[in-house]
Amino acid sequence: MQKALVKDLTALLGRGAVASDEADLLRYGGDALGVYRAFHSAPRLNERASAVVSPESADGISKTLEYATRNSLPVVPYGRGTGVMGAATAIDSGIVLNTQRMNRILKVDADSRTGAFQSGTVLENAHRALAANRLRLGHDPWSRPIATIGGAISTNGVGYTASGHGAMGDQVLGLRVVLGDGEIVETRAVPEALFGSSLNHVFIGTEGSLGVIAEATVQAFRVPVTWEMLCFDFPEFDSGFEAINEVYGQGLRPTVMDYGDELASDGSGGRETATLYLAFEGSEKRVDAYVSDTTAICSRHDGRRGSEAHVRRYWTNRHASALRYKRNVLESEGPDDARKSRSAYRMDYLHVALPVSKVLEYRRKCERLLSNEGVEVREWSVWGRPEFFSFLISGSENGDDGANLGRTVDRVLTLAQSMGGSMEYCHGVGLKLAHLMEAELGTGMSAAHRIKRALDPAGILNPGKAWG
Ligand SMILES: Cc1cc2nc3c(=O)[nH]c(=O)nc-3n(C[C@H](O)[C@H](O)[C@H](O)COP(=O)(O)OP(=O)(O)OC[C@H]3O[C@@H](n4cnc5c(N)ncnc54)[C@H](O)[C@@H]3O)c2cc1C
């Protein structure tokens, strides 16, 4: 069966584009969802594809999908496998469609401030191509050195500059996409969609389940004339959050907003000072006004200006975790083993989106719920918008098999849903959150399923994940 598949795919795409040896199946078989965070879906991390194909163009993707539809084979699109929800993990006996060779910069239009890229282009390379034209990408996640344009669009990722430029999906102008049956379609890269919702939104954040993105045209942004970054320390979380709420309420729009507190390192169970990082950009006059207004607001809420050295360190180190991941996992001899060796911890990070008015109430409810379950909160934070609320938790290391932590995670996520929020703003659904999708979409799930059937009639694209 596997031999016949490899022979067919090689005939379609050429020898260099197909791999089926154990090392490649393992390398491209998993993403950054560790066993420790996968909870009930952990057994599915052991599934193995039969082949990895690496096309160079939309045409190659089309041939693969047309073949897979004819033979009812599952296909998992794969950028760099840095997703943290298991959306890019292999499916038994299926095909991994690796976009690594689709890494061409297609066009940079400095006058219109746009860039067009093949989907496997790593964000850092897209960023560099734009920088040569005094432009930059509006999406700057921790994982900029390791994630692809296609992966970022398909997860609708959020980065450091999301406060100014939105999530990755907000910056997409047009896509070249291959549908489940192999048809290549283009959503024209126009400045504003004419009819209904932009078709781009069918493919943004849907984790390769409705089509495989071959190329993307995105909005780029000028390198600012003036950029000022500053930080404020607050005595406790609530006062800093109130300051943020007032900054946004007054229409002041920072490009970067990152706020949070951490568990004290002295073991006392107390919390470190909460710190708010902000960056403003534009003309010097405008930035001065923003800084002065923001400083006044923060002072009213007991915020004290932090040092420039602190701010510089924060900004310089923003990609450090991704560079570590690149070195320790992506560039290691055996990425699968490297991924598994990271599974010793018993922790999770959660990113819910809530109405602003509910954020502090939600935090209080979670504090009670988590403390009753013996779960420690290492960090509370707000990133990119006052509505985007994150926390890093760790469970007991004494004999807990993770089941309790998994159940507790479900409880805080469904709590966010019941308070008018959404269970994840940043990383998508994948294997990890598939079981909560009915609660997330409600009656909209039926419309979503009809769209899925229309665009992927044989159900070959990333089945059994976000769609259950
Ligand atoms: C150290 C580290 C830091 C991170 N920091 C951030 C962060 O700051 N912000 C953030 O949002 N995320 C972050 N992530 C998560 C991850 O980097 C993002 O989810 C990223 O967008 C995934 O990109 P990728 O190319 O690796 O995609 P993959 O993990 O390969 O795939 C992700 C999903 O997209 C689909 N997909 C991939 N390419 C295509 C395509 N061409 N067409 C259709 N579907 C496709 C896959 O099937 C899968 O469903 C971080 C991860 C790590 C390991």
The ligand as an SDF file (V2000), in Angstrom:
LIG
                    3D

 53 58  0  0  0  0  0  0  0  0999 V2000
    8.7380   28.9250   20.4960 C   0  0  0  0  0  0  0  0  0  0  0  0
    7.4030   29.2070   19.8860 C   0  0  0  0  0  0  0  0  0  0  0  0
    6.8660   30.4750   19.9610 C   0  0  0  0  0  0  0  0  0  0  0  0
    5.6170   30.7490   19.3820 C   0  0  0  0  0  0  0  0  0  0  0  0
    5.1270   32.0390   19.4220 N   0  0  0  0  0  0  0  0  0  0  0  0
    3.9490   32.3230   18.8300 C   0  0  0  0  0  0  0  0  0  0  0  0
    3.4290   33.6480   18.8420 C   0  0  0  0  0  0  0  0  0  0  0  0
    4.0340   34.5780   19.3690 O   0  0  0  0  0  0  0  0  0  0  0  0
    2.2410   33.8890   18.2350 N   0  0  0  0  0  0  0  0  0  0  0  0
    1.5430   32.8960   17.6100 C   0  0  0  0  0  0  0  0  0  0  0  0
    0.4770   33.1660   17.0480 O   0  0  0  0  0  0  0  0  0  0  0  0
    2.0060   31.6300   17.5840 N   0  0  0  0  0  0  0  0  0  0  0  0
    3.1870   31.3230   18.1650 C   0  0  0  0  0  0  0  0  0  0  0  0
    3.6650   30.0330   18.1390 N   0  0  0  0  0  0  0  0  0  0  0  0
    2.9050   29.0020   17.4420 C   0  0  0  0  0  0  0  0  0  0  0  0
    3.2700   28.8410   15.9530 C   0  0  0  0  0  0  0  0  0  0  0  0
    4.5310   29.3840   15.6560 O   0  0  0  0  0  0  0  0  0  0  0  0
    2.1980   29.4700   15.0710 C   0  0  0  0  0  0  0  0  0  0  0  0
    0.9840   28.7780   15.2450 O   0  0  0  0  0  0  0  0  0  0  0  0
    2.5810   29.4800   13.5830 C   0  0  0  0  0  0  0  0  0  0  0  0
    1.7030   30.3260   12.9030 O   0  0  0  0  0  0  0  0  0  0  0  0
    2.5930   28.1150   12.9230 C   0  0  0  0  0  0  0  0  0  0  0  0
    3.3350   28.2160   11.7140 O   0  0  0  0  0  0  0  0  0  0  0  0
    3.9600   26.9450   10.9790 P   0  0  0  0  0  0  0  0  0  0  0  0
    4.4400   27.4040    9.6760 O   0  0  0  0  0  0  0  0  0  0  0  0
    4.9290   26.2540   11.8560 O   0  0  0  0  0  0  0  0  0  0  0  0
    2.6540   26.0620   10.7900 O   0  0  0  0  0  0  0  0  0  0  0  0
    2.4110   24.5260   11.1550 P   0  0  0  0  0  0  0  0  0  0  0  0
    2.5780   24.3020   12.6040 O   0  0  0  0  0  0  0  0  0  0  0  0
    3.1830   23.6790   10.2320 O   0  0  0  0  0  0  0  0  0  0  0  0
    0.8530   24.4130   10.7870 O   0  0  0  0  0  0  0  0  0  0  0  0
   -0.1180   25.0730   11.5520 C   0  0  0  0  0  0  0  0  0  0  0  0
   -1.4950   24.8300   10.9170 C   0  0  0  0  0  0  0  0  0  0  0  0
   -1.5510   25.4670    9.6460 O   0  0  0  0  0  0  0  0  0  0  0  0
   -1.7580   24.5180    8.6130 C   0  0  0  0  0  0  0  0  0  0  0  0
   -0.9500   24.9670    7.4740 N   0  0  0  0  0  0  0  0  0  0  0  0
    0.3890   25.1730    7.4120 C   0  0  0  0  0  0  0  0  0  0  0  0
    0.7290   25.6500    6.2030 N   0  0  0  0  0  0  0  0  0  0  0  0
   -0.4130   25.7350    5.4860 C   0  0  0  0  0  0  0  0  0  0  0  0
   -0.7260   26.1450    4.1530 C   0  0  0  0  0  0  0  0  0  0  0  0
    0.2110   26.5770    3.3110 N   0  0  0  0  0  0  0  0  0  0  0  0
   -2.0140   26.0990    3.7560 N   0  0  0  0  0  0  0  0  0  0  0  0
   -2.9870   25.6650    4.5910 C   0  0  0  0  0  0  0  0  0  0  0  0
   -2.7530   25.2630    5.8350 N   0  0  0  0  0  0  0  0  0  0  0  0
   -1.4800   25.3080    6.2870 C   0  0  0  0  0  0  0  0  0  0  0  0
   -1.3510   23.1760    9.1940 C   0  0  0  0  0  0  0  0  0  0  0  0
   -2.0540   22.0990    8.5930 O   0  0  0  0  0  0  0  0  0  0  0  0
   -1.7840   23.3580   10.6310 C   0  0  0  0  0  0  0  0  0  0  0  0
   -3.1670   23.1490   10.7120 O   0  0  0  0  0  0  0  0  0  0  0  0
    4.8950   29.7190   18.7310 C   0  0  0  0  0  0  0  0  0  0  0  0
    5.4400   28.4340   18.6580 C   0  0  0  0  0  0  0  0  0  0  0  0
    6.6740   28.1730   19.2350 C   0  0  0  0  0  0  0  0  0  0  0  0
    7.2390   26.7890   19.1250 C   0  0  0  0  0  0  0  0  0  0  0  0
  1  2  1  0
  2  3  1  0
  2 52  2  0
  3  4  2  0
  4  5  1  0
  4 50  1  0
  5  6  2  0
  6  7  1  0
  6 13  1  0
  7  8  2  0
  7  9  1  0
  9 10  1  0
 10 11  2  0
 10 12  1  0
 12 13  2  0
 13 14  1  0
 14 15  1  0
 14 50  1  0
 15 16  1  0
 16 17  1  0
 16 18  1  0
 18 19  1  0
 18 20  1  0
 20 21  1  0
 20 22  1  0
 22 23  1  0
 23 24  1  0
 24 25  2  0
 24 26  1  0
 24 27  1  0
 27 28  1  0
 28 29  2  0
 28 30  1  0
 28 31  1  0
 31 32  1  0
 32 33  1  0
 33 34  1  0
 33 48  1  0
 34 35  1  0
 35 36  1  0
 35 46  1  0
 36 37  1  0
 36 45  1  0
 37 38  2  0
 38 39  1  0
 39 40  1  0
 39 45  2  0
 40 41  1  0
 40 42  2  0
 42 43  1  0
 43 44  2  0
 44 45  1  0
 46 47  1  0
 46 48  1  0
 48 49  1  0
 50 51  2  0
 51 52  1  0
 52 53  1  0
M  END
$$$$
